[in-house]
Amino acid sequence: MLEVALWPTRIGRSSMQLALSGSVGGEECMRVAWTLCVVSSRTFDPVPIPDDIRARMEPFLIHRA
């Protein structure tokens, strides 16, 4: 059975880095890392990550990717 884990590795002012890993039988078989940017829907300029979203993500922050 494939087990998948997702966690934030960095939370900046207007972007965050996430990592995802997949393992089968305890052996990692894939790892993905990507950056999400929060932007204005009108101007596409960077905007700060909302405080409520940041607060919900910070407990899961792991400094590895």
Phi and psi restraints in degrees (value plus and minus 20) as a CYANA .aco file:
   2 LEU   PHI     -99.0   -59.0
   2 LEU   PSI     105.6   145.6
   3 GLU   PHI    -126.9   -86.9
   3 GLU   PSI     112.8   152.8
   4 VAL   PHI    -140.9  -100.9
   4 VAL   PSI     116.4   156.4
   5 ALA   PHI    -146.7  -106.7
   5 ALA   PSI     120.2   160.2
   6 LEU   PHI    -151.1  -111.1
   6 LEU   PSI     112.9   152.9
   7 TRP   PHI    -171.9  -131.9
   7 TRP   PSI     132.2   172.2
   8 PRO   PHI    -100.1   -60.1
   8 PRO   PSI     119.5   159.5
   9 THR   PHI    -130.0   -90.0
   9 THR   PSI     -36.7     3.3
  10 ARG   PHI    -179.1  -139.1
  10 ARG   PSI     117.1   157.1
  11 ILE   PHI    -146.4  -106.4
  11 ILE   PSI      91.9   131.9
  12 GLY   PHI    -119.8   -79.8
  12 GLY   PSI    -183.5  -143.5
  13 ARG   PHI     -89.1   -49.1
  13 ARG   PSI     -66.3   -26.3
  14 SER   PHI    -151.3  -111.3
  14 SER   PSI      -7.5    32.5
  15 SER   PHI    -165.7  -125.7
  15 SER   PSI     141.1   181.1
  16 MET   PHI    -162.8  -122.8
  16 MET   PSI     128.5   168.5
  17 GLN   PHI    -128.0   -88.0
  17 GLN   PSI     115.6   155.6
  18 LEU   PHI    -141.8  -101.8
  18 LEU   PSI     133.4   173.4
  19 ALA   PHI    -150.0  -110.0
  19 ALA   PSI     128.5   168.5
  20 LEU   PHI    -155.7  -115.7
  20 LEU   PSI     114.6   154.6
  21 SER   PHI    -150.2  -110.2
  21 SER   PSI     130.5   170.5
  22 GLY   PHI    -146.9  -106.9
  22 GLY   PSI     116.9   156.9
  23 SER   PHI    -158.2  -118.2
  23 SER   PSI     131.6   171.6
  24 VAL   PHI    -146.8  -106.8
  24 VAL   PSI     105.0   145.0
  25 GLY   PHI      39.9    79.9
  25 GLY   PSI      11.8    51.8
  26 GLY   PHI      62.3   102.3
  26 GLY   PSI     -22.9    17.1
  27 GLU   PHI    -123.6   -83.6
  27 GLU   PSI     101.4   141.4
  28 GLU   PHI     -86.0   -46.0
  28 GLU   PSI     109.0   149.0
  29 CYS   PHI    -138.0   -98.0
  29 CYS   PSI     -27.8    12.2
  30 MET   PHI    -179.3  -139.3
  30 MET   PSI     132.1   172.1
  31 ARG   PHI    -169.1  -129.1
  31 ARG   PSI     114.3   154.3
  32 VAL   PHI    -150.6  -110.6
  32 VAL   PSI     120.0   160.0
  33 ALA   PHI    -152.0  -112.0
  33 ALA   PSI     119.7   159.7
  34 TRP   PHI    -172.5  -132.5
  34 TRP   PSI     144.0   184.0
  35 THR   PHI    -134.8   -94.8
  35 THR   PSI     112.8   152.8
  36 LEU   PHI    -129.0   -89.0
  36 LEU   PSI     114.8   154.8
  37 CYS   PHI    -133.5   -93.5
  37 CYS   PSI     116.0   156.0
  38 VAL   PHI    -116.1   -76.1
  38 VAL   PSI     102.1   142.1
  39 VAL   PHI    -152.7  -112.7
  39 VAL   PSI     139.5   179.5
  40 SER   PHI     -88.0   -48.0
  40 SER   PSI     115.7   155.7
  41 SER   PHI     -92.2   -52.2
  41 SER   PSI     -36.4     3.6
  42 ARG   PHI    -111.6   -71.6
  42 ARG   PSI     -63.3   -23.3
  43 THR   PHI    -130.8   -90.8
  43 THR   PSI     -34.1     5.9
  44 PHE   PHI      42.6    82.6
  44 PHE   PSI      -2.3    37.7
  45 ASP   PHI     -98.9   -58.9
  45 ASP   PSI     128.2   168.2
  46 PRO   PHI     -81.0   -41.0
  46 PRO   PSI     122.1   162.1
  47 VAL   PHI    -151.3  -111.3
  47 VAL   PSI     132.9   172.9
  48 PRO   PHI     -81.6   -41.6
  48 PRO   PSI     126.2   166.2
  49 ILE   PHI     -84.6   -44.6
  49 ILE   PSI     110.2   150.2
  50 PRO   PHI     -77.0   -37.0
  50 PRO   PSI     120.2   160.2
  51 ASP   PHI     -76.9   -36.9
  51 ASP   PSI     -57.5   -17.5
  52 ASP   PHI     -88.2   -48.2
  52 ASP   PSI     -55.5   -15.5
  53 ILE   PHI     -90.6   -50.6
  53 ILE   PSI     -64.4   -24.4
  54 ARG   PHI     -77.5   -37.5
  54 ARG   PSI     -65.6   -25.6
  55 ALA   PHI     -82.4   -42.4
  55 ALA   PSI     -55.2   -15.2
  56 ARG   PHI     -95.5   -55.5
  56 ARG   PSI     -47.1    -7.1
  57 MET   PHI    -107.5   -67.5
  57 MET   PSI     -52.7   -12.7
  58 GLU   PHI     -76.0   -36.0
  58 GLU   PSI     -57.1   -17.1
  59 PRO   PHI     -82.4   -42.4
  59 PRO   PSI     -39.6     0.4
  60 PHE   PHI    -118.8   -78.8
  60 PHE   PSI     -18.2    21.8
  61 LEU   PHI     -84.1   -44.1
  61 LEU   PSI     104.6   144.6
  62 ILE   PHI    -147.4  -107.4
  62 ILE   PSI     109.2   149.2
  63 HIS   PHI    -110.2   -70.2
  63 HIS   PSI      46.0    86.0
  64 ARG   PHI    -175.8  -135.8
  64 ARG   PSI     136.4   176.4
